Amino acid sequence: MASFQIVEVSFEPIDHEPSLEDEFTMTAVSKEIETIDDIDKLREGATNLLKVAMHRQAVIRGLCKRLAQLETYGTTTKTYKG
C-alpha cells in the first residue's frame, strides 16, 4: 500500500460561503442564460464558463500549496512509498 504525507489546514465555515459579489454574478449570469435562444451562443457561453472555472481551480490549487508551505514553514515534503 502506498503511503502519503498529508497536510491539513482548517478553514472557517464562513470561508465556503459565496460573497455578495459572487451571488450578484450568479444571478446576472443565470438571467442571461435564461434569455439565450441561440444554441451556438449557449455553447460559447458554457465553454467560457468552463474556462473560468478551470482557471479559478488552478488559482485555488496554487494558493492552497502556498498556504500549506507557509503554515508548515516550508518543512512539508511530499512522500510516496510504493
N, C-alpha and C positions, 0 to 999 in steps of 0.2 A: 504494500500500500504506500502511496506517495505521502510525503509529509510536507507541510507548508507552515510558514510563519505568518500569522495573521495579526494585523494591527487594527484595533477597534478604537474609533473616535466617536464619542457620544455627541448627539445633536439634540437640541431642544425641540419639542413637538412644533413649536411655532415656526421653526425653520422650514417646515414642509408645507406651510400654508401659502397659497398664491397671494402675491401683493395686490394692492389696488390697481396698479398698472397692468399686472397680468390679467386680472379679471376684466378690465376695460378692453384689453386686446382680444381676449377670448370672445367677449360679446360682439365687438366690432367685426372680427373675422367670421364668427358664426352667422351674423346677419348678412355679410357679403356672400358667404357660401350659399345661403338660402335663396338669394336672388339670382344666382347664376343659372342660365338656361342652356348655355353652350357647353357641351361635354368636353370639348378641347380646352376651353378656359378652366373648367373644373379640374381637368387632369394637370394642367400647367400649375394651377394653384396648389394642388395636392403635392406635386413634385417640389415646389418651392417650400412648402411647409415641412416636407421631409428633409430637405437640405438644411433648413433652420434647426430642426430637431437634432440632426446628426452633428451639426456644428456646436450646438449647445451641449450635447453629450460629451463631445471632445473637450470642451472648455471645462465642464464639471469634472471630468476624469483628471485633467491636468491639475486643477485646483485641489482635488482630493489627494493627489500624490504629493503636492507641495505641502498641504496641511499635515499629512502623515509624517513627512520629513521634519517639519517644524515642531510638531507635537512630540516627536521622539528624538529631537535634537540631532537628526541625521544619522542615528545609530541603527535604524531599521534596514535590514537587508532581506531580500527575497531568497528563500532557500527552497530547494527541491531535492528530495532524495527518492529516486525512482528505481 
